[in-house]
């Protein structure tokens, strides 16, 4: 009889826990977020000058990205992307301020179609004689409306380069 009571009590305890567990949270779908290899570096020189150290205005590398996805009111999904950059103020820069233009590009899952581009500029104010910094941008937001599944898209991050800068990156290869 004692064994029967223990089994019944164990069954009741198990039954209590099985129906009252909270539901697992539903996670918002996220796109693949990555850095474009050809646009991960920027070396900008004084206009008209040869590309050498004395004419260097800014130099930078995209070191990483972080992204988060959340549902928004109305059924869409907001994707927030922040970019980690290693930046340098070159000897040809006047003052302590340097600008680093960059962008987010939303493409179709197979990269065949540009869906949206969002341009931004990271402004860095270097302190005193400081020439290098590691900086994270403020998060940029992209809203996917209801009916669009963000997981079917890609978000690419790159510096906004001139054609000449892009050619130089491609000929040099990744650093």
N, C-alpha and C positions, 0 to 999 in steps of 0.2 A: 504494500500500500504506500509506503514511504517513497519508493522509487516512482510510482505512478504520479504522486503529487509533485515531485521534482520535475518530471517530464512535462506535466501540464503547466507548471509555473514557467519553465523554460520556453514552452510554446507560446504562452501569453506574452512574455517579454519580447520574444522575436516578432510576434505579430504587431506589437505596439510600435516597434521601430520601423517596420517595413512600409507602412502607409503614410507616415508623417515626415519622411525625409524631404528637405527642400529640393525644388527642381534645380537642375544644373543650369547655370546662366547660358543664354544663347549669345555666342560671340558674333560680332559683326564680321562679314567677309572682308578680307583685305586683298589689294592687288600685290603683285610682286613689285618691290621697290629696290632699285639697284642704281649703281653709278655707271654712266657711260664711260668706257675706258678711254676713248679719244678726247673726252672733255673733262677728265679728272684733274688735269693740270692747267695752270695758266701762268704764263710769263709774258708780261706786257712791258713794252719798251717805249721810250719817248718817241713820238711820231717823227719819221724821217731819219732816225738814227739807226745805226747797225745794231743787231741784237747782241750786245755785249753787256758785261756787268755794269759799266759806267752809265749806260742808258736804261738800266732796269728800273721800272716804276714799281711794279708789284710782281710777286711770285706766290703761287698758292697751290695747294693740293687738297682735294676732297678726301678726307681720311675715313669717313663713315657716314651712315645715315641711320636715323631711327624713325619709326613710323608707328602710329596707333590708329585704330579704326573704331568708330562708335556709331551707333544708330542715332539719328536725329529725329526731331519731331516731324511728322509727316511721312516717315517711312524710308527716308534716304539714309545714306551712310556718309559720314565725314571722315576723311583720311587726313591726318596731320603728319607732316614730314619736317623733321629738323635735320640739318646737315652739319657735320663736324668738319672744320677746315683748319689746316695748318697754313698760316699766311705770313708773308714777309713784306716789309716796306723796303723797296730798293733804294739805292743811293741817288737815283734821279728824282725821287719823290720830294716835292717841296712841302714842308710842314709835316705834321704827324698823322694826317688822315690818309687812308688808302681805301679805295672802293674795289670790291670784288663782285662783278656781275655774274649771276648764276640763274638757272631755271629748272623747273619741273616740267616734264613732258609726259602726258598721259597718252598711251598708245594702245591699240588693240592688242589682244593677247599674242598675236603672231608678229607684232611690230610693223604691220603693213600699213597702218593708218594712224596719223596723228589726230587725236581726239581733242586735246586741249593742251595749251602751253601757258605756264604761269612764270613770268619773269620777276626776279627779285635782285636786290643789291645788298651785299653785306658791307656795311661801313665800319671800318675799324679805326679807332683813334688810339694810336700808340702813345704810351706814356714816356715822357722824357726822351732818352736816346734808345729806347726799346725798338727793336726792328722785327722781332718775331712774336707770334702769338698763336695759341690754339683756341679757336672760337667756335661756339655752336650757334647757329642761326636761330632766330625766333621760328617757331613752327609755322609753316605755310599750310593752309587748309584747302582741300579739294572736296567738293560735295558731289557725290554720285546720287542722282535723283532716284526716286522709287522706280523699280522696273529695270534698273541697271545693276548688275552684279559686279561689284568691284573686283572680285576674284578672277573675272574674265579679262582684266586689263593689266597693264604694266605702268609703273611710274618710273621714269628715268630722271636722274639728277646729273647736271653737268654745269660747268662754267659756261657763260655766254661768250664764245670765242669769235674772233674775226676769221675769215677764210684763211688768212696767212697764219694765224696762231694755230688753227686746226691742222693745217698742212705741216707745220713745224712739229706738233705733237705726234702726228702720224709717222713722220719720217724718223723722229727720235725714238718712238716707242715708249712704253710705260716706264716711269721712273721708279 
